[in-house]
Amino acid sequence: MVGRNDPCPCGSGKKYKKCCGKEQVVDLQEVISSELERIMEGFVEEGVEPADYFELEQRIRKWEHALLNTFDEDLLELAAFESYLFIDRADAWKNYLARQKKLQKRQRILDVLKSWEQPFILLGEIQALKNEQLIVRDTVTNEQYLFPNNGEAKPGEWVFGIVMRNPAQDKSELQPTSSIIFIPKHQEAVARELKFKLKSGVSDSLELYKTFAEKSEKSSLPEFEARVLGQVERFTKEFGLNDTLLGNLAFAFLLEVPLTARKPEGVAAGILQAINDLGLFGNFYVTQKNLAAYFEISVASLSKYRVLAEDYLVNKIQSLAATLEGPNLDLDIVMNTPQILISMGTDPRITERGMWQMFMRTSHSKAESLEELERMTRDTMNDAYMPVNDAEAAQLTSYQAYDCRNEKERQQLAKQAFKLDPENTDANLLMAEITLAPTKRRLHYLQAIESGYKNFDQEVDPDSAWGYVLNRPLLRALFSYGAWLMAQKEYAAAIEPLEKLMELNSYDQQGTRWLLASAYIRAGEWDKTEDFMVEFPPNDYEALDFYFDSIMDMHDGTLNTSELKELKSDALEWNHHIPPLIRKGKDPGEFPRSLSLESGNEDEAKLIYWLIFGMPGIEKFS
């Protein structure tokens, strides 16, 4: 076995932990995707004749003229190019693949290339989720296929675009091209018209894509939410911002998140500030104070809805295309923004209460059709939810306690929830907060976990566990219990609930891996830490990687004198709030209820200090 600090076998000259150790397992799907990309790029150079370039340029201009107000420019160009590449020039594509097959020696790659000889246009209705893939039914042929999951696509929605068969693992598996579009439920009219055109034998690619322009309509928002959207659009137009992108972000939030606000200006300002925090205003920047002044509201009013919108946008950022008006959102812009905040803590995310109320309404609904259910949901999403029994009342009261800013009132609501249902997971978590005796507090945590398992859907795939709202109390209970054990310095005991949590929630939307790595180190499990850090490197938070990796290197004795001397200056560069905390040496206590993490901010410093407190050698960072 190659050690973390051994030279990487690939010959890069880097340590294994900094090179291939971060990617021990190569995903075959990634290999196939990479090969497809290489072959597509090669086709442009080798398979397209010089005379074709003029035709391709004219084609893109024609598509832009017809669809520029419907699609993002990059997606539009991709769709025009790929439909030319795979459909209209199918003969040249096949000839090119024939030449490529002669260069390949692996049979599996040859099988893939053979299957790529017949690309086709798919309008697939999503039937179900299977592991990490979608089961889709071709609406024209009724054949069923496996399709890569985009993260948040749901049964009853559609996928449209050019695909190829991918026999690498399953004969029914499809390989999507880059211009694939997911069609949300509220654009059913688009899917119906596409199905009609495809069944009628329409093969002209532009004619098919025009369907989005002809049939795309935004779902109607309730009156209040429409006024909020109007305020957002007024601001973006006045300051020359990307009104299509920002309007779609605001629309998605207003469509899905229940609101109880009275002033649309406060919600609009909160949405805009959250988008601003994500770096999506480009070179334009506005402070909270100025934004509040523009809408003539208080900063406190803005902040409330900023947190709500921020939590929604961060959690949905990878799936907004499935909830917005078609593919107008440029996801590359969103995904590449450098300052995405991440919410973390023992309290529920601010959107969870609304999700739970929506689930309860749906589960009690007598609607006889999907359309009737969706109409009921829109009509009642701003109404106060009325629990039907004590168990529901306890859950709602618990959410009210979490939302409460007054500590005394939070405790009163906690006791009220516990009285309504002593087995409720959140009621026990809240009671644990106000219980001083460690033994009794531990019992509340264990009761919370036991009750959480009763409501946890064991059939939900670990990749999707967080998205099912009834699962969240258990996931939060395991997180809170593990964090409390660590605060009690019971590091070895904390490992079990945190490992279980990683098993149940493999996508780790809670940041559990950071606590687990810390618990391993502080429990003296250095070998486990090494293996774990290779499997789950904190690449998304490089400051964490710096501290964990440096502490492990100090333990291994692999840092030379100059590297040790540089630790202090490096620490200041990553986050200047952390070294003063280390110098003070104050016990950070229990894990924070809520953190909004941004590179270099104070909440990031609180998190890192909590994770590394008491570890050997941390004084060298100060």
QUITAWO-V189099 format. One record per run of one state. SS is the DSSP state (~ for helix, > for strand, _ for the rest). FROM is the first residue (numbers start at 1). TO is the last residue. If there is no record, write none. Layout:
BEGIN
SS & FROM & TO
SS & FROM & TO
END
This chain:
BEGIN
_ & 1 & 6
> & 7 & 7
_ & 8 & 14
> & 15 & 15
~ & 16 & 18
_ & 19 & 19
~ & 20 & 22
_ & 23 & 27
~ & 28 & 46
_ & 47 & 49
~ & 50 & 67
_ & 68 & 72
~ & 73 & 88
_ & 89 & 89
~ & 90 & 103
_ & 104 & 106
~ & 107 & 118
_ & 119 & 119
> & 120 & 130
_ & 131 & 132
> & 133 & 138
_ & 139 & 143
> & 144 & 148
_ & 149 & 157
> & 158 & 165
_ & 166 & 172
> & 173 & 176
_ & 177 & 180
> & 181 & 183
_ & 184 & 184
~ & 185 & 199
_ & 200 & 204
~ & 205 & 215
_ & 216 & 222
~ & 223 & 238
_ & 239 & 242
~ & 243 & 256
_ & 257 & 263
~ & 264 & 277
_ & 278 & 287
~ & 288 & 295
_ & 296 & 298
~ & 299 & 316
_ & 317 & 319
~ & 320 & 322
_ & 323 & 330
~ & 331 & 335
_ & 336 & 341
> & 342 & 344
_ & 345 & 351
~ & 352 & 364
_ & 365 & 369
~ & 370 & 380
_ & 381 & 389
~ & 390 & 403
_ & 404 & 406
~ & 407 & 420
_ & 421 & 424
~ & 425 & 434
_ & 435 & 437
~ & 438 & 455
_ & 456 & 464
~ & 465 & 467
_ & 468 & 468
~ & 469 & 487
_ & 488 & 490
~ & 491 & 504
_ & 505 & 511
~ & 512 & 522
_ & 523 & 525
~ & 526 & 535
_ & 536 & 541
~ & 542 & 556
_ & 557 & 560
~ & 561 & 574
_ & 575 & 575
~ & 576 & 584
_ & 585 & 594
> & 595 & 597
_ & 598 & 601
~ & 602 & 612
_ & 613 & 617
~ & 618 & 621
_ & 622 & 622
END
